[in-house]
Amino acid sequence: MISNIFGKTKPINFIIICSFLFVLYWFVNFVVYDKSYLPEELIFQLLVLSVLLFSIFVADFILQRNKVTSPNSFGILFYGLLTLVFSETLTDNKAIFCSLFLLLALRRIISIRSLKSIKLKIFDATLWIMVASLFYEWAVLYLLLVFAAIYIYEPKNIRNWLVPLTSIFAVFMVAYGMLVLTNNTDFLMHHYQFTFEFNKVYFSSWGNSTKLVIYILSILLVSVFAFLKLGKAGLGQIVTMRLVGFAFVIGLIVKVLNSTEGSYPIMITFFPAVVFVTNYVEAIKKANIKEIILMISVVLPFLVFFTEVALK
């Protein structure tokens, strides 16, 4: 049943996932975390929700346009389920904004493999990463992904290595200009301090640590199956998966470095995770086994979510 619905790209699938996230967002904020908002704050939260829903479309666009997965809607399904598992991310506006801009950056990085307009794509990717870093300063680590793409695709052109510097300069100039207008010129200095304070409360929690460890191990396991599946695929597809894997590792590092209370940047790892899980599911040939795995994939996140709600 699940494979019949999400096994193809249909508009109804977007309606299902977006409606689910819409309900989940307000339920988590108002019921689980018992938050309240003033009218003007509520308008901003609607903007945050819009960004979250738009991220679903961006993620699907990357998957389909770059043929990272087969034409289906499993990607957006797993994106929604991961959001359910880590529902605390819905209370972190920075995580939602940062995730969107990193998705836009990944879109440009993955498309470099066409070897067309490489410098423009490098500039755009760097720009989006720097914008993402305005929400989480450690997101600048994703610049390593840009340089990795340059090294893989066109390392001998020295101008490619200089393009990120021009993009970084452009972002800081625009940001500083806006800060001057708002009389907040100290923001950049205070924001980019790159401090690290290990959140013992979060990681010592049995529920949080167990969920995170199982998530990481599960993605690492399915990534192995995904790479085995791509063993006979073209070199371009394998390189793309390596970049996606690198993005996942960077996301985990950013998660650890931004582990302060109220910060849940684990959302930035959702897209790489979705790529590996979707490729794993696609590799399953037997329809009944695929359906069982999909059912388990849907049921478990709901069990995790309602268990956490019951224990709060």
C-alpha positions in Angstrom: 0.0 0.0 0.0 2.7 2.5 1.0 4.8 1.6 -2.0 1.8 2.0 -4.3 1.2 5.6 -2.9 4.8 6.9 -2.6 6.3 4.7 -5.3 5.5 7.4 -7.9 5.7 11.2 -8.0 2.2 12.4 -7.5 0.9 15.8 -6.3 -1.2 14.0 -3.7 2.0 12.8 -2.0 3.1 16.4 -1.4 -0.3 17.2 0.0 -0.1 14.2 2.4 3.4 15.1 3.7 2.8 18.8 3.9 -0.5 18.3 5.7 1.2 16.0 8.1 4.0 18.4 8.8 1.5 21.3 9.2 -0.4 19.4 11.9 2.8 18.1 13.5 4.4 21.5 13.7 1.5 23.1 15.6 1.0 20.0 17.8 4.6 19.9 18.8 4.8 23.7 19.6 1.4 24.1 21.3 0.8 20.7 22.9 4.1 18.9 23.4 6.2 22.0 24.4 3.2 24.1 25.6 4.3 27.3 23.8 2.2 30.4 23.3 2.7 33.2 20.8 1.6 36.8 20.5 -0.2 37.7 17.2 2.9 39.1 15.6 5.0 36.1 16.8 2.4 33.8 15.3 2.9 35.5 11.9 6.6 34.8 12.1 5.9 31.1 13.1 3.8 30.8 10.0 6.8 32.0 8.0 8.9 29.4 9.7 6.4 26.7 8.8 6.3 27.9 5.2 10.1 27.5 5.1 9.8 24.0 6.5 7.2 23.0 3.8 9.3 24.7 1.1 12.2 22.6 2.2 10.3 19.5 1.2 9.9 20.7 -2.3 13.5 21.7 -2.5 14.6 18.3 -1.3 12.4 16.5 -3.8 13.6 18.8 -6.6 17.3 17.9 -5.8 16.5 14.2 -5.8 14.5 14.2 -9.1 16.4 16.8 -11.1 19.9 15.3 -10.4 18.5 11.7 -10.5 20.0 11.0 -7.1 17.1 8.5 -6.6 14.6 7.0 -9.0 11.3 8.9 -9.7 9.3 8.4 -6.6 8.2 10.1 -3.4 10.0 8.0 -0.9 12.4 10.9 -0.3 9.8 13.3 1.0 8.2 10.5 3.0 11.4 9.7 4.9 12.0 13.4 5.3 8.7 13.8 7.1 9.3 10.7 9.2 12.7 11.9 10.3 11.1 15.2 11.4 8.6 13.1 13.4 11.4 11.2 15.1 13.3 14.4 15.9 10.2 16.5 16.5 12.2 18.8 18.9 13.7 20.4 15.8 10.3 22.0 15.0 10.8 24.2 18.0 14.2 25.5 16.7 13.6 28.2 14.1 17.3 28.4 13.4 17.5 24.7 12.4 14.6 25.1 10.0 16.1 28.2 8.3 19.7 26.8 8.3 18.5 23.5 6.8 16.7 25.2 3.9 19.8 27.3 2.9 22.1 24.2 3.2 19.6 22.4 0.9 20.0 25.2 -1.6 23.8 24.9 -1.3 23.7 21.1 -1.8 21.5 21.6 -4.9 24.3 23.6 -6.5 27.1 21.4 -5.3 25.5 18.2 -6.6 24.7 19.9 -10.0 28.4 20.6 -10.5 28.8 17.1 -11.9 27.3 18.4 -15.2 30.5 20.4 -15.6 28.5 23.4 -16.8 28.7 26.9 -15.2 31.0 25.5 -12.5 32.2 28.8 -11.1 28.6 30.1 -10.8 27.6 27.0 -9.0 30.5 27.2 -6.6 29.7 30.9 -5.9 26.0 30.1 -5.3 26.8 27.1 -3.0 29.2 29.2 -1.0 26.8 32.0 -0.7 24.0 29.7 0.6 26.4 28.1 3.1 27.4 31.5 4.4 23.8 32.6 4.8 23.1 29.3 6.6 26.0 30.1 8.9 24.2 33.3 10.0 21.9 30.9 11.9 24.5 28.4 13.1 28.0 29.6 12.9 29.5 26.1 12.7 27.6 25.6 9.4 30.7 27.2 7.7 32.1 23.7 7.9 30.0 22.9 4.8 32.6 25.0 2.9 34.7 21.8 3.1 32.0 20.2 0.9 32.5 23.0 -1.7 36.2 22.5 -1.8 35.8 18.8 -2.0 33.6 19.2 -5.1 36.2 21.5 -6.6 38.9 18.9 -6.0 36.8 16.2 -7.5 35.5 17.9 -10.6 38.0 20.6 -11.7 40.9 21.1 -9.4 43.5 22.4 -11.9 41.6 25.6 -12.5 43.0 27.9 -9.9 40.1 30.3 -10.3 37.7 27.7 -9.0 39.5 27.8 -5.6 39.2 31.6 -5.4 35.5 31.8 -6.2 34.4 30.8 -2.6 36.5 33.7 -1.3 34.6 36.2 -3.4 31.3 34.7 -2.4 32.2 34.9 1.3 33.3 38.5 0.9 30.0 39.4 -0.9 27.9 37.8 1.9 29.7 39.6 4.6 29.5 43.0 2.8 25.7 42.6 2.3 25.2 41.4 5.9 27.3 44.2 7.3 25.5 46.8 5.2 22.1 45.5 6.6 23.5 45.5 10.2 24.6 49.1 9.8 21.1 50.1 8.8 19.7 48.3 11.9 22.4 49.6 14.2 23.6 46.2 15.1 27.2 46.1 13.7 28.5 43.9 16.6 26.4 40.9 15.5 29.0 39.3 13.2 31.7 39.6 15.9 29.5 38.1 18.6 28.0 35.5 16.3 31.2 34.0 14.8 32.9 33.1 18.0 32.9 29.4 17.3 32.6 28.4 20.9 32.0 24.8 21.9 30.2 23.8 25.1 29.3 20.2 25.4 25.7 19.8 26.4 25.9 17.1 29.0 22.2 17.3 29.8 21.2 16.5 26.3 23.7 13.7 25.6 23.4 12.1 29.1 19.6 11.7 28.5 19.0 8.1 27.8 16.3 8.8 25.3 18.2 11.5 23.3 21.5 9.6 23.2 19.9 6.3 22.3 17.8 7.8 19.5 20.8 9.6 18.1 23.0 6.6 18.2 20.4 4.3 16.5 19.8 7.0 13.9 23.5 7.3 13.0 24.1 3.6 13.0 21.0 3.0 10.8 22.1 5.6 8.2 25.7 4.2 8.2 24.3 0.7 7.6 21.9 1.7 4.8 24.7 3.8 3.2 26.8 0.7 2.9 24.0 -1.0 1.1 23.5 2.1 -1.1 27.1 2.1 -2.2 27.0 -1.6 -2.9 24.0 -1.1 -5.1 25.9 1.7 -7.0 28.9 -0.6 -7.5 28.0 -1.0 -11.2 26.6 2.5 -11.6 28.4 5.3 -13.4 31.3 7.2 -11.7 29.2 10.4 -11.6 26.6 8.8 -9.4 29.1 7.3 -7.0 30.9 10.6 -6.6 27.5 12.3 -5.9 26.9 9.7 -3.1 30.3 10.3 -1.7 29.6 14.1 -1.4 26.2 13.3 0.2 28.0 11.1 2.7 30.5 13.8 3.4 27.5 16.2 4.0 26.0 13.8 6.5 29.3 13.6 8.4 29.6 17.4 8.5 26.1 17.7 9.7 26.8 15.3 12.6 29.8 17.4 13.6 27.7 20.6 13.5 25.2 18.8 15.7 27.8 18.0 18.3 29.3 21.5 18.2 25.9 23.2 18.5 24.5 21.1 21.3 23.4 23.9 23.5 20.0 23.9 25.1 17.2 24.7 22.6 19.5 24.1 19.5 18.6 21.0 17.4 20.6 21.2 14.2 20.2 17.5 13.6 17.7 18.5 10.9 20.5 19.5 8.5 21.4 15.8 8.3 18.0 14.7 7.1 18.6 15.2 3.4 21.7 13.0 3.2 20.0 10.4 5.3 17.0 10.5 3.0 19.2 9.9 0.0 20.7 6.7 1.5 17.5 5.3 2.9 15.7 5.9 -0.4 18.4 4.2 -2.4 18.3 1.3 0.0 14.5 0.9 -0.3 14.8 1.1 -4.1 17.3 -1.7 -4.1 14.8 -4.1 -2.6 13.4 -6.2 -5.4 10.8 -8.2 -3.6 7.6 -6.2 -3.3 6.4 -7.9 -0.1 9.7 -7.3 1.7 9.8 -3.7 0.5 6.3 -3.2 1.8 7.1 -4.7 5.2 10.2 -2.4 5.6 8.2 0.6 4.6 5.5 -0.2 7.1 8.2 -0.6 9.8 9.7 2.7 8.7 6.4 4.4 9.2 5.3 2.8 12.4 8.6 3.1 14.4 8.7 7.0 14.1 5.2 7.2 15.4 6.0 4.9 18.3 9.1 7.0 19.1 7.2 10.2 19.0 4.2 9.2 21.1 6.5 7.5 23.6 8.4 10.7 24.1 5.1 12.7 24.4 3.9 10.2 27.0 7.1 10.5 29.0 7.1 14.3 29.1 
